[in-house]
Amino acid sequence: MTKPIAKWLQGRYSLLLKELGDKEFNFDIAKKILKKDQSKIVSIILSELRKAGWIEITKFDPSDSRKRYYKLNNLEEVYRRMD
């Protein structure tokens, strides 16, 4: 199930989607793409997108379990699963 997100989050999702498509990414890659946002804000963006069902955690870094890898859900799937 996915939930609608605020317009400012939609803009960040669009930037990530444009650069990454369906590729897996981590925090550092997201930070480079969202370069105008500070690290703390990038953490909030990823967290909010995950809670709303717009991105998923695909795996954890084996050398540091705090580091995660994400994948964007495609828009068709997001809207289909929206409540």
Secondary structure by P-SEA (a helix, b strand, c coil): cbbbbcaaaaaaaaaaaaccccccccaaaaaaaaccccaaaaaaaaaaaaaaccccccccccccccbbbbbbccaaaaaaacc
